[in-house]
Amino acid sequence: MTHKAEPTIACGSDRAGERTLVVAAKNGDAQAFETLFKRYRRKTLAVVLRYTRVVEDAEDIVQQSFYKAFVHLSQFQGESSFSTWLTRIAINEALMFLRRIGAVREISIDIIGDDTVALQRVISGQDDYDFHTKTLGLRCIKKTALYDGEVPIYHLYYGNAHGDGGTILTAFPMRQQGVAGRLGTNQISRMNLSVPAGSLGFWADRLREHGFESQEVEGYGLERLHFNHPCGLPYGLIADGDGDPARSWEAGGVSAERAILGTHGITVKVAYPDEAIRYLRKGLDAQDGGSEGVSQRFVVGTTGRGRNVEIVEDKDSPPGTWFFGEGTVHHCAWDIGESESQMELKGWLEGLGYTDCTEPKDRGYFVSVYNRTPAGALFEYAWSKPELWTIDEDAEHLGEAFQIPPPFMHQKDFIMNYLEPLETGVAV
């Protein structure tokens, strides 16, 4: 982010200029700290407002945060930027403020929207972990941290016993950050998972036993069970039998003949579907998979699971959010095979005019290119490293220990102290 430069000093994005100001402030230069205050006040206020939703409260917290930063400036070691250090202080101050005034003030129905449930139901990443491992019976494949953003956020991976491609779900529990998304159009609206044919009765009973209501529906000739994640995110179980039960994870309390087999695909709501359909057909060479009412289905690729994309026309709902926020799907990942295919697809999409493609990003276990589609859905095209999940722990103990992303290893102590505890029965 670019900041307005003060006279005679470097731009706020210039780390060298920032370090000069910090050193001067440590040596008692009040003018230097005032310059830091002016430079980062607006950004810090924007961060705090995401938590308090009240300008007056946010301004008080920003003042308190800068005061704490000034008092404890000698403790700033420069391992991160001053801006990042200040943001951590501000977020902690905001969270303490919210705890003092009570949980009811933390969440407003107005910021959640009509299509999601009250976020009081989700208090931590623990709910997400328990939902996926204890209710859905999936294996936790990896516990690590999100590569993006200014503060640590859990990145939790779930899948079958081996973490096979086409079985992976990932989650960024945002309750600790207090950031709520909004369901709507131009957004992935439901995650659909494959289960064995004839197993939906078992799943309806299991969900009910764990406190989740479900609804039996039918679509494209397949029986389905719709239900919500604790934060309101829509899920679907599709009785298509697509997968290998022998590779299922049974330690979660679900037998192989009923266990979730992998991903079936996604549902995407759009206000005007024409451009989304063109992207799928022309950009990804997706094949038509039929239509039902306001829904059209497409099949991406020729092999593998999770290939079904259902485009649902919805002109009535408001646009959904795209930022990292609780209660929404951030992106859908596609296995591109290897680096050459990834760059070929990137060039092809950009040549069609879909230029909102990132450069390749190393995510530790795979390398990804992200593209914002005309449907609003964010697609990730990734190829896996040969070691994949065993790059940092052996196959027998996947998901047991928390893995610090290598770029943030120098912040290990801060990350471990910041993240909320996660009770998994094994080492975090």
Backbone hydrogen bonds in HBPLUS format (Angstrom, degrees):
<---DONOR---> <-ACCEPTOR-->    atom                        ^
c    i                          cat <-CA-CA->   ^        H-A-AA   ^      H-
h    n   atom  resd res      DA  || num        DHA   H-A  angle D-A-AA Bond
n    s   type  num  typ     dist DA aas  dist angle  dist       angle   num
A0009-ILE N   A0006-GLU O   3.30 MM   3  5.76 166.2  2.32 132.8 132.1     1
A0014-ASP N   A0011-CYS O   2.85 MM   3  5.41 161.8  1.88 121.2 126.6     2
A0018-GLU N   A0014-ASP O   2.99 MM   4  6.30 155.0  2.06 150.5 158.4     3
A0019-ARG N   A0015-ARG O   2.84 MM   4  6.06 159.9  1.88 150.9 155.7     4
A0020-THR N   A0016-ALA O   3.06 MM   4  6.33 150.2  2.16 144.5 152.2     5
A0021-LEU N   A0017-GLY O   3.17 MM   4  6.48 154.7  2.24 144.7 150.4     6
A0022-VAL N   A0018-GLU O   2.92 MM   4  6.24 158.4  1.97 153.3 159.9     7
A0023-VAL N   A0019-ARG O   2.90 MM   4  6.07 165.6  1.93 152.2 155.5     8
A0024-ALA N   A0020-THR O   3.04 MM   4  6.20 159.6  2.08 143.4 149.4     9
A0025-ALA N   A0021-LEU O   2.85 MM   4  6.08 156.0  1.91 148.6 155.5    10
A0026-LYS N   A0022-VAL O   2.87 MM   4  6.12 155.2  1.93 150.7 157.4    11
A0027-ASN N   A0023-VAL O   3.11 MM   4  6.35 136.3  2.31 139.2 150.6    12
A0027-ASN N   A0024-ALA O   3.09 MM   3  5.08 128.6  2.37  93.6 107.5    13
A0029-ASP N   A0024-ALA O   2.98 MM   5  5.39 159.2  2.03 143.6 141.0    14
A0028-GLY N   A0025-ALA O   3.00 MM   3  5.15 157.8  2.05 110.8 112.7    15
A0032-ALA N   A0029-ASP O   3.17 MM   3  5.43 126.2  2.47 100.8 113.4    16
A0033-PHE N   A0029-ASP O   3.37 MM   4  6.84 156.1  2.44 148.1 153.6    17
A0034-GLU N   A0030-ALA O   2.94 MM   4  6.19 154.1  2.01 147.9 155.8    18
A0035-THR N   A0031-GLN O   2.96 MM   4  6.20 145.8  2.07 141.6 150.4    19
A0036-LEU N   A0032-ALA O   3.07 MM   4  6.44 152.3  2.15 144.9 152.0    20
A0037-PHE N   A0033-PHE O   2.86 MM   4  6.15 152.6  1.94 147.5 155.6    21
A0038-LYS N   A0034-GLU O   2.93 MM   4  6.23 162.5  1.96 150.4 153.7    22
A0039-ARG N   A0035-THR O   2.93 MM   4  6.06 152.3  2.01 145.2 153.5    23
A0040-TYR N   A0036-LEU O   3.03 MM   4  6.14 157.7  2.08 151.8 155.3    24
A0041-ARG N   A0037-PHE O   2.89 MM   4  5.49 127.9  2.16 149.1 157.5    25
A0044-THR N   A0040-TYR O   2.96 MM   4  6.03 164.5  1.98 153.3 158.0    26
A0045-LEU N   A0041-ARG O   2.87 MM   4  6.05 158.0  1.92 153.0 159.4    27
A0046-ALA N   A0042-ARG O   3.02 MM   4  6.28 154.4  2.09 147.3 153.6    28
A0047-VAL N   A0043-LYS O   3.14 MM   4  6.47 153.3  2.22 147.3 153.8    29
A0048-VAL N   A0044-THR O   3.02 MM   4  6.28 167.2  2.04 155.2 158.0    30
A0049-LEU N   A0045-LEU O   2.93 MM   4  6.04 153.4  2.00 149.5 156.7    31
A0050-ARG N   A0047-VAL O   3.18 MM   3  5.55 139.9  2.34 104.5 114.8    32
A0051-TYR N   A0048-VAL O   2.89 MM   3  5.41 151.9  1.97 112.9 121.8    33
A0052-THR N   A0048-VAL O   3.06 MM   4  6.40 164.1  2.08 156.8 160.6    34
A0053-ARG N   A0049-LEU O   2.93 MM   4  5.00 148.9  2.02 126.0 136.0    35
A0058-ALA N   A0054-VAL O   2.97 MM   4  6.18 162.0  2.00 155.9 161.8    36
A0059-GLU N   A0055-VAL O   2.84 MM   4  6.09 157.3  1.90 157.7 163.3    37
A0060-ASP N   A0056-GLU O   3.16 MM   4  6.43 155.9  2.22 145.6 151.4    38
A0061-ILE N   A0057-ASP O   3.01 MM   4  6.29 157.9  2.06 150.1 156.3    39
A0062-VAL N   A0058-ALA O   2.91 MM   4  6.15 154.3  1.97 150.4 157.4    40
A0063-GLN N   A0059-GLU O   3.07 MM   4  6.31 160.9  2.11 147.1 151.4    41
A0064-GLN N   A0060-ASP O   3.01 MM   4  6.29 160.7  2.05 148.8 154.1    42
A0065-SER N   A0061-ILE O   2.82 MM   4  5.99 149.6  1.91 146.2 155.2    43
A0066-PHE N   A0062-VAL O   2.97 MM   4  6.23 161.3  2.01 154.8 158.1    44
A0067-TYR N   A0063-GLN O   3.00 MM   4  6.21 151.9  2.08 144.3 152.7    45
A0068-LYS N   A0064-GLN O   2.93 MM   4  6.20 160.1  1.97 147.6 152.4    46
A0069-ALA N   A0065-SER O   2.87 MM   4  6.11 155.6  1.93 145.8 153.4    47
A0070-PHE N   A0066-PHE O   2.88 MM   4  6.07 152.9  1.96 144.7 151.5    48
A0071-VAL N   A0067-TYR O   2.93 MM   4  6.20 163.8  1.95 154.1 158.1    49
A0072-HIS N   A0068-LYS O   2.90 MM   4  5.99 155.7  1.96 149.9 156.2    50
A0073-LEU N   A0070-PHE O   3.45 MM   3  5.11 168.1  2.46 101.2 101.8    51
A0075-GLN N   A0072-HIS O   2.86 MM   3  5.53 155.0  1.92 120.1 127.8    52
A0076-PHE N   A0073-LEU O   3.03 MM   3  5.37 158.1  2.08 110.3 117.3    53
A0085-TRP N   A0081-SER O   3.07 MM   4  6.38 165.3  2.09 153.6 157.3    54
A0086-LEU N   A0082-PHE O   2.83 MM   4  6.01 161.6  1.86 154.5 159.6    55
A0087-THR N   A0083-SER O   2.91 MM   4  6.09 152.6  1.99 143.8 151.6    56
A0088-ARG N   A0084-THR O   3.04 MM   4  6.34 153.1  2.11 149.8 155.9    57
A0089-ILE N   A0085-TRP O   3.21 MM   4  6.55 157.7  2.26 146.0 151.4    58
A0090-ALA N   A0086-LEU O   2.93 MM   4  6.22 161.3  1.96 152.8 158.0    59
A0091-ILE N   A0087-THR O   2.89 MM   4  6.09 159.9  1.93 152.8 157.6    60
A0092-ASN N   A0088-ARG O   3.02 MM   4  6.19 165.5  2.04 150.2 154.2    61
A0093-GLU N   A0089-ILE O   2.92 MM   4  6.17 154.5  1.99 148.2 155.9    62
A0094-ALA N   A0090-ALA O   2.87 MM   4  6.10 153.9  1.94 146.6 154.0    63
A0095-LEU N   A0091-ILE O   2.88 MM   4  6.13 160.2  1.92 154.4 159.2    64
A0096-MET N   A0092-ASN O   2.97 MM   4  6.15 157.9  2.02 146.7 152.7    65
A0097-PHE N   A0093-GLU O   2.97 MM   4  6.15 152.5  2.04 144.0 151.8    66
A0098-LEU N   A0094-ALA O   2.97 MM   4  6.26 158.1  2.02 149.0 154.4    67
A0099-ARG N   A0095-LEU O   2.98 MM   4  6.23 153.8  2.05 146.5 153.5    68
A0100-ARG N   A0096-MET O   3.00 MM   4  6.22 149.3  2.09 143.3 151.6    69
A0101-ILE N   A0097-PHE O   3.12 MM   4  6.46 149.8  2.22 149.6 156.8    70
A0102-GLY N   A0098-LEU O   3.05 MM   4  6.10 124.0  2.37 139.3 152.6    71
A0106-GLU N   A0103-ALA O   2.92 MM   3  4.99 130.6  2.17  97.7 112.3    72
A0111-ILE N   A0108-SER O   2.99 MM   3  5.59 143.5  2.13 113.9 122.7    73
A0112-ILE N   A0109-ILE O   3.06 MM   3  5.09 151.9  2.15 102.6 111.4    74
A0113-GLY N   A0109-ILE O   3.21 MM   4  6.40 163.7  2.24 164.8 164.1    75
A0121-ARG N   A0118-ALA O   3.35 MM   3  6.40 175.1  2.35 123.4 124.9    76
A0122-VAL N   A0119-LEU O   3.02 MM   3  5.55 157.1  2.07 114.9 120.9    77
A0127-ASP N   A0124-SER O   3.24 MM   3  5.90 144.1  2.37 113.8 119.2    78
A0129-TYR N   A0125-GLY O   2.97 MM   4  6.27 163.5  2.00 155.3 159.6    79
A0130-ASP N   A0126-GLN O   2.86 MM   4  6.01 168.0  1.88 153.9 157.3    80
A0131-PHE N   A0127-ASP O   2.91 MM   4  5.97 155.1  1.98 143.5 150.7    81
A0132-HIS N   A0128-ASP O   3.10 MM   4  6.30 167.8  2.12 152.7 154.7    82
A0133-THR N   A0129-TYR O   2.96 MM   4  6.00 163.0  1.98 153.1 158.5    83
A0134-LYS N   A0130-ASP O   2.79 MM   4  5.04 145.4  1.91 128.1 139.8    84
A0135-THR N   A0130-ASP O   3.19 MM   5  6.71 140.7  2.35 150.5 159.5    85
A0136-LEU N   A0131-PHE O   2.96 MM   5  6.34 154.7  2.03 154.8 162.9    86
A0138-LEU N   A0132-HIS O   2.92 MM   6  5.77 163.4  1.94 156.4 151.9    87
A0139-ARG N   A0159-GLY O   2.99 MM  20  5.41 163.6  2.02 163.2 158.5    88
A0159-GLY N   A0139-ARG O   2.95 MM  20  5.41 148.3  2.05 145.7 155.9    89
A0141-ILE N   A0157-TYR O   2.82 MM  16  5.28 146.1  1.93 126.5 136.2    90
A0157-TYR N   A0142-LYS O   2.93 MM  15  5.00 168.0  1.95 151.6 153.0    91
A0403-GLN N   A0143-LYS O   2.80 MM 260  6.15 166.3  1.82 160.8 164.8    92
A0144-THR N   A0155-HIS O   3.06 MM  11  5.15 161.2  2.10 143.9 148.3    93
A0155-HIS N   A0144-THR O   2.75 MM  11  5.15 159.8  1.79 133.6 129.5    94
A0146-LEU N   A0153-ILE O   2.81 MM   7  5.51 161.5  1.84 160.2 166.4    95
A0156-LEU N   A0171-ALA O   2.97 MM  15  5.18 164.2  1.99 153.0 155.6    96
A0171-ALA N   A0156-LEU O   2.82 MM  15  5.18 146.6  1.93 143.8 154.5    97
A0158-TYR N   A0169-LEU O   2.77 MM  11  5.18 156.7  1.82 160.7 165.6    98
A0169-LEU N   A0158-TYR O   2.86 MM  11  5.18 156.5  1.92 143.3 150.5    99
A0163-GLY N   A0160-ASN O   3.27 MM   3  5.26 154.5  2.34 103.1 110.5   100
A0161-ALA N   A0247-ARG O   3.09 MM  86  5.81 144.2  2.22 147.3 156.0   101
A0167-THR N   A0164-ASP O   3.15 MM   3  5.75 141.2  2.31 138.3 137.5   102
A0263-THR N   A0166-GLY O   2.74 MM  97  5.67 171.8  1.75 158.5 156.8   103
A0177-GLN N   A0174-MET O   3.04 MM   3  5.29 127.7  2.32 102.6 116.4   104
A0178-GLY N   A0174-MET O   2.94 MM   4  6.18 125.9  2.24 143.2 159.2   105
A0178-GLY N   A0175-ARG O   3.03 MM   3  4.87 134.4  2.24  93.0 106.4   106
A0326-GLU N   A0179-VAL O   2.91 MM 147  6.19 172.7  1.91 145.6 143.1   107
A0181-GLY N   A0326-GLU O   2.87 MM 145  5.24 165.3  1.89 133.5 137.7   108
A0321-THR N   A0182-ARG O   3.05 MM 139  5.39 154.3  2.12 145.7 150.2   109
A0185-THR N   A0318-PRO O   2.98 MM 133  6.16 153.9  2.04 133.6 141.6   110
A0320-GLY N   A0185-THR O   2.93 MM 135  5.29 173.5  1.93 143.0 141.3   111
A0186-ASN N   A0269-LYS O   2.57 MM  83  5.57 124.3  1.87 122.1 138.3   112
A0187-GLN N   A0269-LYS O   3.29 MM  82  5.84 149.0  2.40 150.0 159.0   113
A0269-LYS N   A0187-GLN O   3.14 MM  82  5.84 151.9  2.22 168.9 160.2   114
A0189-SER N   A0267-THR O   2.73 MM  78  5.59 153.8  1.79 145.0 153.8   115
A0190-ARG N   A0267-THR O   3.37 MM  77  5.06 145.9  2.49 136.3 132.5   116
A0267-THR N   A0190-ARG O   3.05 MM  77  5.06 156.6  2.10 146.5 147.6   117
A0191-MET N   A0234-PRO O   3.25 MM  43  6.68 158.9  2.30 144.3 145.6   118
A0236-GLY N   A0191-MET O   2.80 MM  45  6.11 133.7  2.02 158.4 156.3   119
A0192-ASN N   A0265-GLY O   3.03 MM  73  5.28 162.7  2.06 156.1 152.9   120
A0264-HIS N   A0192-ASN O   2.83 MM  72  5.29 168.2  1.85 133.6 134.5   121
A0265-GLY N   A0192-ASN O   3.22 MM  73  5.28 156.3  2.28 138.8 134.4   122
A0193-LEU N   A0236-GLY O   2.71 MM  43  6.05 164.9  1.73 161.1 163.6   123
A0238-ILE N   A0193-LEU O   2.68 MM  45  5.87 166.7  1.70 167.3 170.4   124
A0194-SER N   A0262-GLY O   2.83 MM  68  5.42 157.1  1.89 137.8 145.5   125
A0261-LEU N   A0194-SER O   2.82 MM  67  5.40 158.9  1.86 144.5 150.3   126
A0195-VAL N   A0238-ILE O   2.92 MM  43  5.92 152.8  1.99 151.2 148.4   127
A0241-GLY N   A0195-VAL O   2.99 MM  46  5.47 156.0  2.04 148.2 141.7   128
A0199-SER N   A0196-PRO O   3.25 MM   3  5.70 144.7  2.38 139.9 136.2   129
A0203-TRP N   A0199-SER O   3.14 MM   4  6.49 158.1  2.19 150.1 156.6   130
A0204-ALA N   A0200-LEU O   2.84 MM   4  6.05 155.8  1.90 151.7 157.7   131
A0205-ASP N   A0201-GLY O   3.13 MM   4  6.35 161.3  2.16 148.2 152.6   132
A0206-ARG N   A0202-PHE O   2.88 MM   4  6.12 160.4  1.92 151.2 157.4   133
A0207-LEU N   A0203-TRP O   2.86 MM   4  5.93 166.9  1.88 150.8 154.3   134
A0208-ARG N   A0204-ALA O   3.08 MM   4  6.19 157.9  2.13 141.0 147.3   135
A0209-GLU N   A0205-ASP O   2.93 MM   4  6.18 156.2  1.99 149.9 156.4   136
A0210-HIS N   A0206-ARG O   3.10 MM   4  6.37 138.5  2.27 142.5 153.2   137
A0210-HIS N   A0207-LEU O   3.10 MM   3  5.13 128.5  2.38  95.0 108.7   138
A0212-PHE N   A0207-LEU O   2.76 MM   5  4.99 165.2  1.79 142.3 140.2   139
A0211-GLY N   A0208-ARG O   3.03 MM   3  5.02 162.0  2.06 105.1 109.6   140
A0215-GLN N   A0226-HIS O   2.85 MM  11  5.12 144.9  1.97 141.7 152.3   141
A0226-HIS N   A0215-GLN O   2.84 MM  11  5.12 169.2  1.85 150.4 150.2   142
A0217-VAL N   A0224-ARG O   2.97 MM   7  5.14 161.4  2.00 131.9 137.8   143
A0224-ARG N   A0217-VAL O   2.82 MM   7  5.14 155.5  1.88 157.9 150.5   144
A0219-GLY N   A0222-LEU O   3.02 MM   3  5.40 161.5  2.05 148.7 153.4   145
A0222-LEU N   A0219-GLY O   3.04 MM   3  5.40 157.5  2.09 112.1 119.2   146
A0239-ALA N   A0223-GLU O   3.07 MM  16  5.67 175.4  2.08 164.5 166.0   147
A0225-LEU N   A0237-LEU O   2.91 MM  12  5.06 143.6  2.05 139.7 149.9   148
A0237-LEU N   A0225-LEU O   2.90 MM  12  5.06 156.2  1.95 139.1 146.9   149
A0227-PHE N   A0235-TYR O   3.19 MM   8  5.46 163.1  2.22 140.2 142.6   150
A0235-TYR N   A0227-PHE O   2.80 MM   8  5.46 170.9  1.81 166.8 163.7   151
A0229-HIS N   A0233-LEU O   2.85 MM   4  5.07 167.2  1.86 148.1 150.3   152
A0232-GLY N   A0229-HIS O   2.78 MM   3  5.22 166.6  1.80 125.2 128.7   153
A0240-ASP N   A0238-ILE O   2.87 MM   2  5.63 136.9  2.05 105.0  92.4   154
A0247-ARG N   A0244-ASP O   3.00 MM   3  5.74 164.4  2.03 123.4 128.1   155
A0248-SER N   A0245-PRO O   3.04 MM   3  5.18 162.7  2.07 114.7 115.7   156
A0253-GLY N   A0250-GLU O   3.15 MM   3  5.79 160.1  2.19 120.5 121.7   157
A0258-ARG N   A0255-SER O   3.02 MM   3  5.61 161.7  2.05 117.7 123.5   158
A0259-ALA N   A0255-SER O   2.91 MM   4  5.82 127.8  2.19 149.3 164.6   159
A0306-GLY N   A0263-THR O   2.87 MM  43  4.51 113.7  2.31 140.0 130.2   160
A0308-ASN N   A0264-HIS O   3.29 MM  44  6.22 159.0  2.34 147.8 147.1   161
A0266-ILE N   A0308-ASN O   2.92 MM  42  6.46 145.3  2.04 161.1 169.8   162
A0310-GLU N   A0266-ILE O   2.96 MM  44  6.34 167.4  1.98 156.5 160.6   163
A0268-VAL N   A0310-GLU O   2.79 MM  42  6.08 167.0  1.80 165.5 166.9   164
A0312-VAL N   A0268-VAL O   2.84 MM  44  6.05 170.2  1.85 157.7 160.2   165
A0270-VAL N   A0312-VAL O   2.91 MM  42  6.18 159.6  1.95 157.5 160.1   166
A0314-ASP N   A0270-VAL O   2.71 MM  44  5.65 158.1  1.76 145.4 149.0   167
A0277-ILE N   A0273-PRO O   2.93 MM   4  6.09 159.3  1.97 164.4 170.7   168
A0278-ARG N   A0274-ASP O   2.96 MM   4  6.24 155.1  2.03 147.2 154.4   169
A0279-TYR N   A0275-GLU O   2.99 MM   4  6.19 156.9  2.05 145.7 151.3   170
A0280-LEU N   A0276-ALA O   3.13 MM   4  6.42 159.3  2.17 146.1 150.9   171
A0281-ARG N   A0277-ILE O   2.92 MM   4  6.12 169.4  1.93 156.2 159.2   172
A0282-LYS N   A0278-ARG O   2.75 MM   4  5.62 159.3  1.79 151.2 157.2   173
A0283-GLY N   A0279-TYR O   2.76 MM   4  4.83 129.6  2.01 118.6 134.8   174
A0284-LEU N   A0280-LEU O   3.25 MM   4  5.04 139.3  2.43 107.0 118.5   175
A0286-ALA N   A0280-LEU O   2.88 MM   6  5.36 172.4  1.89 141.5 140.0   176
A0285-ASP N   A0281-ARG O   3.11 MM   4  4.65 121.5  2.46 110.2 118.7   177
A0287-GLN N   A0299-VAL O   2.92 MM  12  5.13 158.8  1.96 145.6 143.8   178
A0299-VAL N   A0287-GLN O   2.81 MM  12  5.13 156.6  1.87 146.0 154.1   179
A0289-GLY N   A0297-ARG O   2.67 MM   8  4.78 154.4  1.73 145.9 136.5   180
A0297-ARG N   A0290-GLY O   2.91 MM   7  5.54 176.6  1.91 159.0 159.7   181
A0292-GLU N   A0295-SER O   2.87 MM   3  5.18 158.4  1.91 142.4 149.3   182
A0295-SER N   A0292-GLU O   2.89 MM   3  5.18 160.3  1.93 129.7 134.1   183
A0313-GLU N   A0294-VAL O   3.01 MM  19  5.44 168.4  2.02 148.3 150.6   184
A0296-GLN N   A0311-ILE O   2.88 MM  15  5.21 153.2  1.95 143.3 152.2   185
A0311-ILE N   A0296-GLN O   2.73 MM  15  5.21 160.4  1.77 167.8 163.4   186
A0298-PHE N   A0309-VAL O   2.84 MM  11  5.20 149.9  1.93 143.2 153.3   187
A0309-VAL N   A0298-PHE O   2.85 MM  11  5.20 168.9  1.86 156.9 160.2   188
A0300-VAL N   A0307-ARG O   2.88 MM   7  5.01 167.1  1.89 142.8 145.2   189
A0332-CYS N   A0378-LEU O   2.98 MM  46  6.48 151.7  2.07 158.7 167.5   190
A0380-GLU N   A0332-CYS O   2.81 MM  48  5.99 158.7  1.86 150.2 151.2   191
A0334-TRP N   A0380-GLU O   2.62 MM  46  5.93 157.5  1.66 164.4 170.5   192
A0382-ALA N   A0334-TRP O   2.91 MM  48  6.18 166.9  1.93 169.2 173.7   193
A0336-ILE N   A0382-ALA O   2.72 MM  46  5.36 168.2  1.73 144.4 148.5   194
A0342-GLN N   A0338-GLU O   3.11 MM   4  6.36 153.0  2.19 149.5 157.9   195
A0343-MET N   A0339-SER O   2.99 MM   4  6.32 160.9  2.03 158.8 161.8   196
A0344-GLU N   A0340-GLU O   2.97 MM   4  6.19 151.3  2.06 146.4 155.0   197
A0345-LEU N   A0341-SER O   2.94 MM   4  6.13 162.4  1.97 149.9 153.8   198
A0346-LYS N   A0342-GLN O   2.94 MM   4  6.16 161.8  1.97 148.7 154.4   199
A0347-GLY N   A0343-MET O   2.95 MM   4  6.07 163.4  1.98 144.3 148.5   200
A0348-TRP N   A0344-GLU O   2.89 MM   4  6.10 152.1  1.97 145.4 153.7   201
A0349-LEU N   A0345-LEU O   2.86 MM   4  6.08 168.9  1.88 160.0 161.4   202
A0350-GLU N   A0346-LYS O   2.99 MM   4  6.16 164.7  2.02 150.9 155.6   203
A0351-GLY N   A0347-GLY O   2.89 MM   4  5.98 146.4  2.01 139.4 149.0   204
A0352-LEU N   A0348-TRP O   3.09 MM   4  6.41 131.5  2.34 140.5 152.6   205
A0352-LEU N   A0349-LEU O   3.13 MM   3  5.15 134.5  2.34  96.2 108.5   206
A0354-TYR N   A0349-LEU O   2.90 MM   5  5.23 145.8  2.02 157.2 146.2   207
A0353-GLY N   A0350-GLU O   3.01 MM   3  5.04 152.6  2.09 100.9 109.4   208
A0372-ARG N   A0356-ASP O   3.32 MM  16  5.89 151.3  2.40 151.2 155.4   209
A0358-THR N   A0370-TYR O   2.89 MM  12  5.35 153.3  1.96 149.9 158.5   210
A0361-LYS N   A0368-SER O   2.67 MM   7  5.07 151.8  1.75 142.7 152.8   211
A0368-SER N   A0361-LYS O   2.84 MM   7  5.07 163.8  1.87 143.0 144.1   212
A0363-ARG N   A0366-PHE O   2.81 MM   3  5.39 159.8  1.85 163.7 170.2   213
A0385-LYS N   A0365-TYR O   3.06 MM  20  5.81 179.6  2.06 141.6 141.5   214
A0367-VAL N   A0383-TRP O   2.95 MM  16  5.61 158.7  2.00 156.8 162.0   215
A0383-TRP N   A0367-VAL O   3.12 MM  16  5.61 151.9  2.20 149.1 155.6   216
A0369-VAL N   A0381-TYR O   3.02 MM  12  5.26 146.7  2.13 132.1 142.4   217
A0381-TYR N   A0369-VAL O   2.79 MM  12  5.26 169.3  1.80 160.7 163.5   218
A0371-ASN N   A0379-PHE O   2.83 MM   8  5.33 157.3  1.88 157.6 164.5   219
A0379-PHE N   A0371-ASN O   2.96 MM   8  5.33 172.2  1.96 154.9 152.4   220
A0373-THR N   A0377-ALA O   3.00 MM   4  5.59 166.6  2.02 159.1 159.4   221
A0376-GLY N   A0373-THR O   2.85 MM   3  5.31 162.5  1.88 117.3 122.7   222
A0388-LEU N   A0385-LYS O   2.98 MM   3  5.11 127.3  2.27 105.3 119.9   223
A0390-THR N   A0387-GLU O   2.98 MM   3  5.36 145.4  2.10 146.0 137.7   224
A0391-ILE N   A0388-LEU O   3.25 MM   3  5.78 156.2  2.31 120.5 121.1   225
A0397-HIS N   A0394-ASP O   3.00 MM   3  5.66 152.3  2.08 118.2 126.3   226
A0400-GLU N   A0397-HIS O   3.29 MM   3  5.73 155.3  2.35 137.3 133.7   227
A0408-PHE N   A0405-PRO O   2.81 MM   3  5.57 155.4  1.87 130.5 138.3   228
A0409-MET N   A0406-PRO O   3.23 MM   3  5.16 170.5  2.24 113.0 112.4   229
A0411-GLN N   A0408-PHE O   2.85 MM   3  5.35 156.3  1.91 115.4 123.5   230
A0412-LYS N   A0409-MET O   3.18 MM   3  5.11 152.9  2.26 114.7 112.2   231
A0415-ILE N   A0411-GLN O   2.92 MM   4  6.13 169.9  1.94 166.4 169.6   232
A0416-MET N   A0412-LYS O   2.92 MM   4  6.10 170.2  1.93 160.3 162.6   233
A0417-ASN N   A0413-ASP O   3.02 MM   4  6.10 150.2  2.12 144.0 152.0   234
A0418-TYR N   A0414-PHE O   2.84 MM   4  5.90 141.9  1.99 146.6 157.7   235
A0419-LEU N   A0415-ILE O   3.05 MM   4  6.12 176.1  2.05 159.4 158.8   236
